[in-house]
């Protein structure tokens, strides 16, 4: 068998994991959202639009466990990879979908189904980082928190709300820890300082196929369960996760987590179209 050409471009495939059952928001991928010109379509279709705008990806798939979501994906022109209902998170679902890929891929992008506001350049930065450094097995993007976002995250924490996930990383940009608490601690004098090392995690992941295949075999860790963050399974097992800093997208990267989020996301879609 011929060895792969190391000079050949990476084959990157995007998988959108989409499940029907959800404690907070059942059937979320089918929720209708209005966008530019009051056009309404399911959340899944909006997310497919965002994923298809990524340059450097050879294909976009939907991985699901439910026929209604499969039907919605097919209606939006996306190939479907059926996966078990028992998948605990999006990474497990992407791993389960690997066996159904019709074409080989070198890296898999986990483009979460509720992340319709993710700009293409965020995913393109992950692909570029992995193409430039073959040692990276898992990568995920962050953006430095602006003074306003710093204050919002800290105010949310004081009020007992989760305002987003933050991450710390070392000098080689491998993650030290992800948390739904604000990390690192900022003394009062550093809150609002644009140079403060407070980084907001964007929930998109890129994996080498071997790293993704090995994920489901790793033990579920205590920290993963406490934080509710799937990527901590890699860290708890001693597997590095590379952090890729991207520029501020200029709008909120809000995910659709609850029905109450719909008006806010629709407003962002309308503002982005007007711009």
C-alpha positions in Angstrom: 0.0 0.0 0.0 1.4 3.4 -1.0 2.3 5.7 1.9 0.5 9.1 2.0 2.2 12.0 0.5 3.4 14.3 3.4 3.2 17.3 1.0 -0.4 16.6 0.1 -3.0 19.0 1.7 -4.9 17.7 4.7 -8.3 16.2 4.0 -10.6 17.8 6.5 -14.2 16.7 7.0 -16.7 18.6 9.1 -19.2 16.6 11.2 -22.1 18.3 12.9 -23.2 16.2 15.8 -27.0 16.6 16.4 -29.1 14.8 18.9 -32.8 14.9 19.4 -33.0 14.2 23.1 -31.9 17.0 25.3 -32.8 17.7 28.9 -32.8 21.5 28.5 -34.1 21.7 24.9 -35.6 18.6 23.3 -35.5 18.5 19.4 -33.3 21.6 19.5 -31.7 21.0 16.0 -35.3 21.3 14.5 -36.0 24.7 16.3 -37.0 27.3 13.7 -35.0 30.5 13.5 -35.7 33.6 11.4 -32.7 35.1 9.6 -32.3 37.8 6.9 -35.4 38.8 5.2 -37.4 36.9 7.8 -36.4 33.6 6.2 -37.2 30.8 8.7 -35.5 27.4 8.7 -34.3 24.9 11.3 -31.3 25.5 13.5 -29.6 22.6 11.8 -29.9 24.3 8.4 -28.4 27.5 9.7 -25.5 25.5 11.2 -25.0 23.7 7.9 -24.7 27.1 6.1 -22.0 28.1 8.6 -20.1 24.9 8.2 -20.3 24.9 4.4 -18.7 28.4 4.3 -15.4 27.0 5.8 -12.6 26.9 3.2 -10.4 23.8 3.2 -13.1 21.3 4.2 -13.8 18.6 1.7 -17.2 17.6 3.1 -19.9 18.4 5.7 -21.9 15.6 7.4 -24.6 15.5 10.0 -24.2 12.8 12.7 -27.4 12.0 14.5 -29.4 9.3 16.2 -32.9 10.3 15.2 -34.8 10.0 11.9 -36.4 13.4 12.2 -33.0 15.1 12.3 -31.8 12.9 9.5 -34.8 14.0 7.4 -34.0 17.7 8.2 -30.4 17.2 7.2 -31.4 15.4 4.0 -33.8 18.2 3.2 -30.9 20.7 3.6 -28.8 18.6 1.2 -26.4 17.2 3.8 -25.2 13.5 4.0 -26.2 11.8 7.2 -24.2 9.5 9.4 -26.4 7.5 11.8 -24.9 7.0 15.3 -26.0 5.4 18.6 -28.3 7.3 20.9 -26.0 6.4 23.8 -23.3 8.8 22.6 -22.6 11.0 25.7 -21.4 14.1 23.9 -20.5 15.5 20.5 -17.0 14.1 20.5 -18.3 10.6 21.1 -20.8 11.1 18.3 -18.1 12.2 15.9 -16.1 9.2 16.8 -19.0 6.9 16.3 -19.6 8.5 12.8 -16.1 7.7 11.6 -17.0 4.2 10.4 -19.7 5.6 8.1 -17.5 8.2 6.3 -17.8 7.5 2.6 -14.4 9.2 1.9 -11.2 9.2 4.0 -10.2 12.2 6.1 -7.0 13.2 7.9 -8.7 15.4 10.4 -12.3 15.7 11.6 -13.9 19.1 12.7 -16.5 18.8 15.3 -18.8 21.7 14.4 -21.4 21.7 17.2 -25.0 21.8 16.0 -25.9 24.9 18.1 -22.9 26.9 17.0 -24.5 28.6 14.0 -22.8 31.9 14.7 -19.2 30.5 14.4 -17.4 32.4 11.6 -15.6 30.3 9.0 -12.2 31.8 9.8 -12.3 30.2 13.3 -12.4 26.7 11.8 -10.0 27.6 9.0 -7.5 28.6 11.7 -7.7 25.1 13.2 -7.2 23.4 9.8 -4.2 25.7 9.2 -2.6 25.0 12.6 -2.9 21.2 12.1 -1.5 21.4 8.6 1.5 23.4 9.8 2.2 21.2 12.8 1.7 17.4 12.4 2.3 16.9 16.2 -1.1 18.5 17.0 -3.6 15.8 17.7 -6.5 17.9 19.0 -7.0 21.6 18.6 -9.7 24.1 19.7 -10.0 27.9 19.3 -10.1 30.7 21.8 -10.5 34.5 21.7 -9.0 36.9 24.2 -11.8 38.3 26.3 -12.4 42.0 25.7 -12.8 44.3 28.8 -16.5 44.1 28.4 -16.5 40.3 28.1 -14.2 40.0 31.1 -16.7 42.0 33.2 -19.7 40.0 31.9 -18.0 36.7 32.7 -17.1 37.8 36.2 -20.5 39.3 36.9 -22.2 36.1 35.7 -20.0 34.1 38.0 -20.8 36.3 41.0 -24.5 35.9 40.2 -24.2 32.1 40.0 -24.6 31.9 36.2 -22.3 30.2 33.7 -21.4 32.9 31.2 -19.1 30.7 29.1 -16.1 28.5 29.2 -12.6 29.9 29.9 -9.2 28.2 29.4 -5.6 28.6 30.6 -2.7 27.3 28.5 1.1 27.1 28.7 3.9 28.7 26.7 3.5 26.1 23.9 -0.2 26.8 23.7 -1.3 23.4 25.1 -4.3 23.7 27.4 -3.8 23.5 31.1 -7.4 23.5 32.1 -10.9 24.4 30.8 -13.6 25.6 33.2 -17.0 27.1 33.4 -15.6 29.2 36.2 -13.6 32.2 35.3 -9.9 31.2 35.0 -7.4 32.5 35.8 -8.4 34.6 38.8 -8.1 38.3 38.0 -7.3 40.7 40.9 -9.6 43.7 40.8 -6.8 45.9 39.3 -6.6 43.6 36.2 -10.3 43.3 35.5 -10.9 45.3 32.3 -7.3 45.3 31.3 -7.3 44.2 27.6 -3.9 42.4 28.1 -5.3 40.2 30.9 -4.9 36.5 30.0 -8.5 35.7 30.1 -9.5 33.6 27.1 -13.0 32.7 26.0 -13.3 29.1 24.6 -15.1 28.6 21.3 -16.7 25.2 21.2 -15.3 23.8 18.0 -12.7 21.0 17.9 -10.4 19.5 15.3 -9.0 16.0 15.8 -6.6 13.7 14.0 -8.6 10.6 13.2 -6.5 8.4 15.5 -7.1 10.9 18.4 -10.8 10.9 17.8 -10.9 7.1 17.5 -9.2 6.8 20.9 -11.5 9.3 22.7 -14.3 6.9 23.4 -11.9 4.4 24.9 -10.6 6.9 27.4 -12.1 6.8 30.9 -14.7 9.4 31.8 -13.0 11.6 34.3 -14.2 13.3 37.5 -13.4 16.8 36.1 -15.2 16.1 32.9 -18.3 15.2 34.9 -18.1 18.1 37.3 -17.5 20.8 34.6 -19.7 19.2 32.0 -16.9 19.7 29.4 -16.1 16.9 27.1 -12.6 18.1 26.2 -11.4 17.6 29.8 -11.4 13.8 29.0 -8.3 14.4 26.9 -6.5 16.4 29.6 -7.4 14.0 32.4 -5.9 11.2 30.3 -2.7 13.2 29.7 -3.5 14.0 26.0 -2.6 17.5 24.9 -5.1 19.9 23.5 -3.6 22.7 21.4 -5.1 26.1 21.8 -5.4 28.3 18.7 -6.0 32.0 19.4 -8.2 33.7 16.8 -9.2 37.3 16.3 -12.4 38.7 17.8 -15.2 38.0 15.4 -16.9 41.2 16.2 -20.2 39.7 17.4 -21.3 37.4 20.2 -20.7 33.7 19.6 -23.9 32.8 21.4 -25.0 29.2 21.2 -28.6 28.1 21.2 -29.0 26.4 24.5 -32.5 27.3 25.5 -35.7 28.6 23.8 -35.1 32.0 25.4 -31.9 32.3 23.3 -33.8 32.4 20.0 -34.6 36.2 19.9 -31.1 37.1 20.8 -29.6 34.9 18.1 -32.1 36.1 15.5 -31.1 39.7 16.3 -27.4 38.8 15.7 -28.3 37.2 12.4 -30.3 40.3 11.4 -27.5 42.7 12.4 -24.9 40.6 10.6 -26.9 40.7 7.4 -27.5 44.4 7.7 -23.7 44.9 8.0 
